[in-house]
Amino acid sequence: MSKSLDTTFSALADPTRRAILSMLLEDDMAVTDVADPFEMSLAAISKHLTILTRAGLIAQEKRGRVKWCKLQPDAMRAASVWMQGFGQFEPVNLDAFERFLAAELPDTPGG
């Protein structure tokens, strides 16, 4: 599992690859359409797509003469579960904390 997480997070570390994943949230896309918004060569985009494919985050398939990319959302499940482990603590509600302090320490200025 650790190697899988390493591969996933390594693939997600690059902003271009994250942007590609965001684009694929909408729908499957041809490789040329994926490359279109980026100011880099098709070969450079293909390298990014290869990394995403090896990480299992996308699948590529040939449809006729066109290569298509499809998001594989289940591939991020292990990373998501791992990250959720760090969300076990509730965020601090500063207003409630201020009211608590005012009630507990009434002699302080502003309380």
C-alpha positions, 0 to 999 in steps of 0.5 A: 500500500505504501508504494501505491500511495507514493506513486499516487502522491508523486503523480499528484505532486505536479500542477500540470497533472493535477490540472489534467485530472481536473479537466478529466472530471468533466468527461473523457478527452482525446489526448490532443484536447488534453494538450490544447490548454497547455503551453508545452509539446504534445510529447511533454503532455504524453509524459504526464499522461504516462505518469498518471496512467502508471499511477492508475489515476487515468486510463488511456484507450485508442478509439479509432485513430484517436487516443482517449483519456479517462479518469479512474476515480477509484485509484485515489481512494487509498490516498483519500482514506489515508488523508482522511485519517488526519481530519479526525480533529474538528477545526477550532471555532474561534467564536465559540472559543472566545465565548468560552474564554469570556465565560471562564475568565470574566475578569479579563478585559473585554469579558 
